[in-house]
Amino acid sequence: MSLARGDRRRKASPESIPTGERRAGSLLGMSSRSVVLVGPMGSGKSTVGRALAARLGLDHVDTDDLVVAAAGRPISEIFESDGERRFRELEAEALVAALTTPSVVSTGGGIVVDDVNRAHLRSADAFVVWLDGSLDVLAARVGSGRGRPLLEGDVRGALEERIAERGPGYLEVADVRVDTTHMRHVDCVDAIVAAMEGVTA
């Protein structure tokens, strides 16, 4: 785990703060702000998000679920009939809606592609966590890429390309980066809570 955006007043490299350097306080007061999970496909944003929400006593919101509900059809069909641009428009609307009340928000891998989304994430009263992992592990978790329009064909190659494109965006918006490569979901939750406690101590 490492600091990415810090306390929003300074910016450090992703490797600048080692895991567990600071741990203080408690979960009290953490439910007053949102936690937003960003990161590549396969990093565990949805699963970790649900577990983190349960730990913090917050609702869990998935922007992909909001997009599907708004469009009334699967994401793959949105891409096929309306294109990625329309999906990104719906995704931006979903992010704004998700940030209206304190909750744990799991986002799509490409949420940082849009300048407006990055601005929302930087200015929101939210703790933004970049879940990351090694390419091999992420590719194994994604599997065949079925249901993920941007990973059709060469899944590993497409995933590597997306990570390279989006990495700077994750770094720009995140308060902390958690490498999930060798972590169980419960370990990821523990790491996030520890980072939040360190910030609020």
C-alpha positions as CSV (number, residue, x, y, z in Angstrom):
1,M,0.0,0.0,0.0
2,S,1.3,3.4,-0.8
3,L,0.3,7.1,-0.9
4,A,-0.8,8.4,-4.2
5,R,-2.4,11.8,-3.8
6,G,-1.8,12.2,-0.1
7,D,-3.9,14.7,1.8
8,R,-4.8,16.5,-1.4
9,R,-2.3,19.2,-0.7
10,R,0.8,17.3,-1.9
11,K,1.5,14.6,-4.4
12,A,3.9,11.7,-3.8
13,S,5.0,8.8,-6.0
14,P,3.0,5.6,-5.6
15,E,5.8,3.9,-3.7
16,S,6.5,6.7,-1.2
17,I,4.6,5.4,1.9
18,P,5.1,1.7,2.8
19,T,2.2,-0.4,4.1
20,G,1.2,0.0,7.7
21,E,3.4,3.1,8.4
22,R,0.5,4.8,10.2
23,R,-2.4,3.3,12.0
24,A,-4.5,5.2,14.5
25,G,-8.0,6.0,15.5
26,S,-11.1,3.9,14.9
27,L,-13.9,3.4,12.4
28,L,-15.9,6.2,14.2
29,G,-16.5,9.1,11.8
30,M,-15.4,7.2,8.7
31,S,-19.1,6.9,7.6
32,S,-19.3,10.6,7.1
33,R,-17.5,10.5,3.7
34,S,-17.5,8.3,0.7
35,V,-14.8,5.8,-0.3
36,V,-14.3,5.4,-4.0
37,L,-12.5,2.4,-5.5
38,V,-10.7,2.9,-8.9
39,G,-8.4,0.7,-10.7
40,P,-8.1,-1.8,-13.6
41,M,-10.4,-4.6,-14.4
42,G,-9.7,-7.6,-12.2
43,S,-8.4,-5.6,-9.3
44,G,-11.4,-6.5,-7.1
45,K,-13.3,-3.2,-6.9
46,S,-16.8,-4.7,-6.7
47,T,-16.0,-7.5,-4.3
48,V,-13.8,-5.4,-2.1
49,G,-16.3,-2.6,-2.3
50,R,-19.1,-4.8,-0.9
51,A,-16.9,-6.1,1.9
52,L,-15.6,-2.6,2.8
53,A,-19.1,-1.2,2.8
54,A,-20.2,-3.9,5.3
55,R,-17.2,-3.1,7.5
56,L,-17.8,0.7,7.5
57,G,-21.6,0.4,7.8
58,L,-22.1,2.2,4.4
59,D,-24.2,1.5,1.3
60,H,-22.3,0.0,-1.6
61,V,-22.8,1.5,-5.1
62,D,-21.4,0.2,-8.3
63,T,-21.3,2.7,-11.2
64,D,-21.7,0.0,-13.7
65,D,-24.9,-1.2,-12.0
66,L,-26.2,2.4,-12.2
67,V,-25.4,2.6,-15.9
68,V,-27.2,-0.7,-16.6
69,A,-30.2,0.5,-14.6
70,A,-30.4,3.8,-16.4
71,A,-30.0,2.3,-19.9
72,G,-32.1,-0.7,-19.2
73,R,-29.7,-3.0,-20.9
74,P,-26.3,-4.6,-20.4
75,I,-23.1,-2.6,-20.9
76,S,-22.1,-4.9,-23.8
77,E,-25.2,-3.8,-25.6
78,I,-24.6,-0.2,-24.9
79,F,-21.2,-0.5,-26.5
80,E,-22.5,-2.4,-29.4
81,S,-25.4,-0.1,-30.3
82,D,-24.4,3.3,-29.0
83,G,-20.6,3.1,-28.7
84,E,-18.1,3.8,-25.9
85,R,-18.8,7.5,-26.0
86,R,-22.4,7.0,-24.9
87,F,-21.3,4.6,-22.2
88,R,-18.9,7.2,-20.8
89,E,-21.7,9.8,-20.7
90,L,-23.9,7.4,-18.7
91,E,-20.9,6.5,-16.5
92,A,-20.2,10.2,-15.7
93,E,-23.8,10.7,-14.7
94,A,-23.6,7.6,-12.5
95,L,-20.5,8.8,-10.8
96,V,-22.2,12.1,-9.9
97,A,-25.2,10.3,-8.5
98,A,-23.1,7.9,-6.5
99,L,-21.2,10.7,-4.8
100,T,-24.3,12.5,-3.5
101,T,-24.4,10.6,-0.2
102,P,-21.6,8.8,1.8
103,S,-21.2,5.3,0.4
104,V,-18.5,2.9,-0.9
105,V,-18.4,3.4,-4.6
106,S,-17.0,0.8,-7.0
107,T,-16.2,2.3,-10.4
108,G,-15.5,0.9,-13.8
109,G,-11.9,0.6,-14.9
110,G,-12.2,3.5,-17.4
111,I,-13.7,6.0,-15.0
112,V,-10.6,8.1,-15.1
113,V,-10.6,8.4,-18.9
114,D,-12.9,11.4,-18.7
115,D,-11.5,14.7,-17.5
116,V,-14.7,15.6,-15.9
117,N,-14.8,12.4,-13.8
118,R,-11.2,13.0,-12.6
119,A,-12.2,16.5,-11.6
120,H,-15.2,15.1,-9.6
121,L,-13.0,12.6,-7.9
122,R,-10.4,15.2,-6.9
123,S,-13.0,17.6,-5.5
124,A,-15.4,15.1,-3.9
125,D,-15.5,14.6,-0.1
126,A,-14.2,11.1,-0.6
127,F,-11.2,8.9,0.1
128,V,-10.1,7.5,-3.3
129,V,-8.4,4.1,-3.4
130,W,-6.5,2.8,-6.4
131,L,-6.7,-1.0,-6.3
132,D,-3.9,-2.4,-8.5
133,G,-2.2,-5.7,-9.2
134,S,0.3,-7.5,-11.4
135,L,-0.7,-7.9,-15.0
136,D,-0.5,-11.7,-14.8
137,V,-2.8,-11.8,-11.8
138,L,-5.3,-9.3,-13.2
139,A,-5.5,-11.2,-16.5
140,A,-6.1,-14.5,-14.6
141,R,-8.9,-12.9,-12.6
142,V,-10.5,-11.4,-15.7
143,G,-10.4,-14.8,-17.5
144,S,-11.8,-14.8,-21.0
145,G,-13.0,-11.2,-20.8
146,R,-16.6,-12.2,-21.6
147,G,-19.0,-9.3,-21.0
148,R,-16.1,-6.8,-21.1
149,P,-16.3,-5.0,-24.5
150,L,-12.8,-3.5,-24.3
151,L,-11.1,-6.8,-23.6
152,E,-12.3,-8.8,-26.6
153,G,-9.7,-10.9,-28.4
154,D,-6.2,-10.8,-26.8
155,V,-7.4,-10.3,-23.2
156,R,-3.9,-9.9,-21.7
157,G,-2.7,-7.6,-24.4
158,A,-5.8,-5.4,-24.2
159,L,-5.6,-5.3,-20.4
160,E,-2.0,-4.2,-20.6
161,E,-2.8,-1.5,-23.0
162,R,-5.7,-0.2,-20.9
163,I,-3.5,-0.1,-17.7
164,A,-0.8,1.9,-19.5
165,E,-3.4,4.4,-20.7
166,R,-5.2,4.8,-17.4
167,G,-2.4,4.5,-14.9
168,P,-1.7,8.3,-14.9
169,G,-5.4,8.9,-14.3
170,Y,-5.5,6.6,-11.3
171,L,-2.4,8.2,-9.8
172,E,-4.0,11.7,-10.3
173,V,-7.2,11.0,-8.4
174,A,-6.1,8.4,-5.7
175,D,-5.3,9.1,-2.1
176,V,-3.7,5.6,-1.7
177,R,-2.7,2.7,-3.9
178,V,-3.2,-0.9,-2.7
179,D,-1.5,-3.7,-4.6
180,T,-3.9,-6.6,-4.4
181,T,-1.7,-9.1,-6.2
182,H,-1.1,-11.3,-3.1
183,M,-4.0,-10.1,-1.0
184,R,-7.3,-11.7,0.0
185,H,-10.3,-9.4,-0.2
186,V,-10.4,-9.1,3.6
187,D,-6.7,-8.1,3.6
188,C,-7.6,-5.4,1.0
189,V,-10.3,-4.1,3.3
190,D,-7.9,-4.1,6.3
191,A,-5.4,-2.1,4.3
192,I,-7.9,0.5,3.2
193,V,-9.3,0.9,6.7
194,A,-5.7,1.3,8.0
195,A,-5.0,4.0,5.4
196,M,-8.2,5.8,6.3
197,E,-7.4,5.7,10.0
198,G,-3.9,7.1,9.3
199,V,-5.4,10.0,7.4
200,T,-8.0,10.8,10.0
201,A,-5.8,10.4,13.1
